[in-house]
Amino acid sequence: MADQLAIGSRRGLKPALPLLLPAYLWLTVAIFLPLSAMVFFSLMTDLPVAGKEWSFTLGNYAAFFSQSLYSTLLLSSLRLGLEVTLWCVVIGYPAAYVLAKVLKGRSREAIFLLVILPFWSNGLVRIFSWAMVLREGGILDTALNAVLPFKINIDLMYSYPAVIIGLVHSYVPYMVLTCYLTLQAIDDSLIEAGRSLGASRRQVLWRVIIPLSMPGLIAGAALIFVPVVGSFMEPRILGGRTGTFYGTVIEDQFVSVFNWPLGAALSFILLAVVLIILALAAPVLRRAA
Amino acid sequence: MATTRILEWLGRFYIVLLLGFLYLPIIIMAAMSFNASPFYQLPFEWTTDWYASLSQNDQLIAATWNSIEIAIITTLISTVLGSMASLALYRYDFRGKKVLQALLFPPIAIPWLITGTAMLIFFFGVGIGRGLIAILLGHVALALPYVIVVVSARLQTFAPELEEAARSLGANQWQVTMRVTLPWITPGVIAGGLFAFAVSFDQFVVSYFLSTPGQTTLPVEIYAAIRKGFTPEINAVSTIIIVVSMALMLLTARFFKFGGEK
C-alpha cells in the first residue's frame, strides 16, 4: 500500500491490465489479426471456402513483378502522391505561416478553425463537390465564359488535373495544421535576432524559419503522401477512365474481379512501401517530439 | 516597416484565397441542391424538390439510419474502452508501455484501403462476414486511437497530487476515479467521443469493403449513386451530411483546442 501512495505513476502491468485489455483486444481482432491474415491470404492460390482447392504459392507476388502493369501503376500512384504532397506544401505552408506569425488573437483562432473544418467533413462529399465545379458546363466553365470575351471550353472533369485538384483540396488542411504547430513554436526573438544581425528576409526564411519548421513539413508530407498513394475513390470519381491507379486496381480485385489473394498481395506490397516511407520519416519526427 | 505591412496584407489576402478554394466547391455543391434543373443548369431557380424526393428514397433513409446507429454505438464503445486504456497508460508504468502506445498508430497511419481489405479478408475467413457487425467492429478500431490520444492529452494536464490528496482523505480507488479523475477528464472524453462519432459517420473506405446490399452506410450508398450518375438528390443528401459533420466538429472545438494553445 505504501508504495501505491507514492506520487506519480505506479509500477506494474497487473493492475493496468483490466483497463487496457478491452481496447487492445478490440484492436487485435479488428486491425492486427486482419493485417496478418492478409499476409497469409496473399500466399494462397484461391480462397479457402466452399471446399475449393487451395495451396500456398508465391504466384501473386510473382504476378506483381512479372507484369509491368502493376509496377507501372504503383509508380504512377507514387508520382500522384508526390505531386499532391508538393502542391500541399506550396499552398499550405504560406497559409500556416500567416496563421502562426501574422494573425493574432481571436481572428487567428477563428481562421484556423475555418481552415481545418472542411478536413473533418466527409471526403467523399467534397470530391463530389469538385465534380460539380469541374465538369463541362459546370461552374468553372460557366463562370469563365461569362467573364472572358472569347469562348473557351473548360472540361477538366475525368482528367489527371481533376484528380490532383480534388486530392489537394482534401489534404491541404493536414499540411496547414502540422506546419502551423511547428511554426507557432518558433520564438519570434530568433527571427528578430536574425534580422538585427543583418540577414535579409529571404535569408531568415531559408536559414531560420524553414529549418525550424522542418518537422511539421515532414509530418504533413507523410500524413498526405501515405493515404494519397492508396487512394481509389478520388481517382474513380474525378479521373474517370484516366483515373486508374494502384488503389483502384486493388479495389477491383476485391469488389469486381474477386481475386482476393492477388488483391491481398497488392495490398501487402503497398503496405511495405508505406512502412518504408514512414520509417524514413520517423527519425525527423522523433527529433521534433 | 512599409514592406512589412504590405507583406502582412498580402498574407491576409492569401488566406482569403485559400478559404475560397476550400469552401467554394462545397458552397456550389450545396447551392445546386436547391436548383430546379436536374442537369444543374443555370439560371438558378429555387426549389426544395430534391429534399422532398430524398424523403421518399427508402434506400438512402435506411442507410442513413444505419450510419447514425453505427456512429452512436461506435462512440459509446470507443469512449469507454479508450478512456479506460488512457487511464491505465497514464497511471501505471510497466515494461512495453511504449510499444502499446506505438500500436495506436497503425489504425491511423495505414491507408484505409489496406485496413479495409484486410478486415474484409479476416472477417470473411473467421465467419463474421460482411455487414453491419463487421462495419461496427472496424469503426470502433479506427476510432479508438483518436479517443486514446485526445483523452491522454487531457490527462497530461491533470495533477496526480489531487488523486493522492483524495486517497489520503480516505477515498478508495473507485471513489478517486469517479469523483476526482473522471470529472477532470470529462472535456477530453466528450471531445474524444465527438471525434469517434465523426470518424464513424464520415467513414467511407472501410465501410465500403465491409458492406453488403441492404447492410450499408450512407457514404457507401452515395458512392454507388455517384458512380451511376450525378443527380441533385445526391447534392441534397451531401449538403445534409456536410452540415452535420461541420456542426459536430465545431462542437468538438469547444471542448478541445486543436492549435495546442492553452
Boltz contact constraints between the chains, C-beta under 6 A:
constraints:
  - contact:
      token1: [A, 7]
      token2: [B, 164]
      max_distance: 6.0
  - contact:
      token1: [A, 9]
      token2: [B, 91]
      max_distance: 6.0
  - contact:
      token1: [A, 9]
      token2: [B, 92]
      max_distance: 6.0
  - contact:
      token1: [A, 9]
      token2: [B, 93]
      max_distance: 6.0
  - contact:
      token1: [A, 10]
      token2: [B, 92]
      max_distance: 6.0
  - contact:
      token1: [A, 11]
      token2: [B, 93]
      max_distance: 6.0
  - contact:
      token1: [A, 12]
      token2: [B, 94]
      max_distance: 6.0
  - contact:
      token1: [A, 13]
      token2: [B, 94]
      max_distance: 6.0
  - contact:
      token1: [A, 16]
      token2: [B, 88]
      max_distance: 6.0
  - contact:
      token1: [A, 16]
      token2: [B, 92]
      max_distance: 6.0
  - contact:
      token1: [A, 19]
      token2: [B, 84]
      max_distance: 6.0
  - contact:
      token1: [A, 19]
      token2: [B, 87]
      max_distance: 6.0
  - contact:
      token1: [A, 19]
      token2: [B, 88]
      max_distance: 6.0
  - contact:
      token1: [A, 20]
      token2: [B, 85]
      max_distance: 6.0
  - contact:
      token1: [A, 20]
      token2: [B, 88]
      max_distance: 6.0
  - contact:
      token1: [A, 22]
      token2: [B, 81]
      max_distance: 6.0
  - contact:
      token1: [A, 23]
      token2: [B, 81]
      max_distance: 6.0
  - contact:
      token1: [A, 23]
      token2: [B, 85]
      max_distance: 6.0
  - contact:
      token1: [A, 23]
      token2: [B, 144]
      max_distance: 6.0
  - contact:
      token1: [A, 26]
      token2: [B, 140]
      max_distance: 6.0
  - contact:
      token1: [A, 26]
      token2: [B, 141]
      max_distance: 6.0
  - contact:
      token1: [A, 27]
      token2: [B, 141]
      max_distance: 6.0
  - contact:
      token1: [A, 30]
      token2: [B, 137]
      max_distance: 6.0
  - contact:
      token1: [A, 30]
      token2: [B, 138]
      max_distance: 6.0
  - contact:
      token1: [A, 30]
      token2: [B, 141]
      max_distance: 6.0
  - contact:
      token1: [A, 31]
      token2: [B, 107]
      max_distance: 6.0
  - contact:
      token1: [A, 31]
      token2: [B, 141]
      max_distance: 6.0
  - contact:
      token1: [A, 33]
      token2: [B, 122]
      max_distance: 6.0
  - contact:
      token1: [A, 34]
      token2: [B, 118]
      max_distance: 6.0
  - contact:
      token1: [A, 34]
      token2: [B, 119]
      max_distance: 6.0
  - contact:
      token1: [A, 34]
      token2: [B, 122]
      max_distance: 6.0
  - contact:
      token1: [A, 35]
      token2: [B, 118]
      max_distance: 6.0
  - contact:
      token1: [A, 37]
      token2: [B, 121]
      max_distance: 6.0
  - contact:
      token1: [A, 37]
      token2: [B, 122]
      max_distance: 6.0
  - contact:
      token1: [A, 37]
      token2: [B, 125]
      max_distance: 6.0
  - contact:
      token1: [A, 38]
      token2: [B, 118]
      max_distance: 6.0
  - contact:
      token1: [A, 38]
      token2: [B, 121]
      max_distance: 6.0
  - contact:
      token1: [A, 41]
      token2: [B, 121]
      max_distance: 6.0
  - contact:
      token1: [A, 95]
      token2: [B, 15]
      max_distance: 6.0
  - contact:
      token1: [A, 95]
      token2: [B, 18]
      max_distance: 6.0
  - contact:
      token1: [A, 98]
      token2: [B, 11]
      max_distance: 6.0
  - contact:
      token1: [A, 98]
      token2: [B, 15]
      max_distance: 6.0
  - contact:
      token1: [A, 102]
      token2: [B, 8]
      max_distance: 6.0
  - contact:
      token1: [A, 102]
      token2: [B, 11]
      max_distance: 6.0
  - contact:
      token1: [A, 112]
      token2: [B, 259]
      max_distance: 6.0
  - contact:
      token1: [A, 113]
      token2: [B, 253]
      max_distance: 6.0
  - contact:
      token1: [A, 114]
      token2: [B, 19]
      max_distance: 6.0
  - contact:
      token1: [A, 117]
      token2: [B, 246]
      max_distance: 6.0
  - contact:
      token1: [A, 117]
      token2: [B, 249]
      max_distance: 6.0
  - contact:
      token1: [A, 118]
      token2: [B, 22]
      max_distance: 6.0
  - contact:
      token1: [A, 120]
      token2: [B, 198]
      max_distance: 6.0
  - contact:
      token1: [A, 120]
      token2: [B, 249]
      max_distance: 6.0
  - contact:
      token1: [A, 121]
      token2: [B, 242]
      max_distance: 6.0
  - contact:
      token1: [A, 121]
      token2: [B, 245]
      max_distance: 6.0
  - contact:
      token1: [A, 121]
      token2: [B, 246]
      max_distance: 6.0
  - contact:
      token1: [A, 122]
      token2: [B, 202]
      max_distance: 6.0
  - contact:
      token1: [A, 122]
      token2: [B, 241]
      max_distance: 6.0
  - contact:
      token1: [A, 122]
      token2: [B, 245]
      max_distance: 6.0
  - contact:
      token1: [A, 124]
      token2: [B, 204]
      max_distance: 6.0
  - contact:
      token1: [A, 124]
      token2: [B, 219]
      max_distance: 6.0
  - contact:
      token1: [A, 125]
      token2: [B, 238]
      max_distance: 6.0
  - contact:
      token1: [A, 125]
      token2: [B, 241]
      max_distance: 6.0
  - contact:
      token1: [A, 125]
      token2: [B, 242]
      max_distance: 6.0
  - contact:
      token1: [A, 128]
      token2: [B, 226]
      max_distance: 6.0
  - contact:
      token1: [A, 128]
      token2: [B, 238]
      max_distance: 6.0
  - contact:
      token1: [A, 129]
      token2: [B, 25]
      max_distance: 6.0
  - contact:
      token1: [A, 129]
      token2: [B, 26]
      max_distance: 6.0
  - contact:
      token1: [A, 129]
      token2: [B, 29]
      max_distance: 6.0
  - contact:
      token1: [A, 130]
      token2: [B, 25]
      max_distance: 6.0
  - contact:
      token1: [A, 132]
      token2: [B, 28]
      max_distance: 6.0
  - contact:
      token1: [A, 132]
      token2: [B, 29]
      max_distance: 6.0
  - contact:
      token1: [A, 132]
      token2: [B, 32]
      max_distance: 6.0
  - contact:
      token1: [A, 133]
      token2: [B, 25]
      max_distance: 6.0
  - contact:
      token1: [A, 133]
      token2: [B, 28]
      max_distance: 6.0
  - contact:
      token1: [A, 139]
      token2: [B, 28]
      max_distance: 6.0
  - contact:
      token1: [A, 181]
      token2: [B, 260]
      max_distance: 6.0
  - contact:
      token1: [A, 227]
      token2: [B, 111]
      max_distance: 6.0
  - contact:
      token1: [A, 230]
      token2: [B, 111]
      max_distance: 6.0
  - contact:
      token1: [A, 230]
      token2: [B, 113]
      max_distance: 6.0
  - contact:
      token1: [A, 237]
      token2: [B, 226]
      max_distance: 6.0
  - contact:
      token1: [A, 247]
      token2: [B, 113]
      max_distance: 6.0
  - contact:
      token1: [A, 254]
      token2: [B, 117]
      max_distance: 6.0
  - contact:
      token1: [A, 267]
      token2: [B, 114]
      max_distance: 6.0
  - contact:
      token1: [A, 267]
      token2: [B, 117]
      max_distance: 6.0
  - contact:
      token1: [A, 271]
      token2: [B, 114]
      max_distance: 6.0
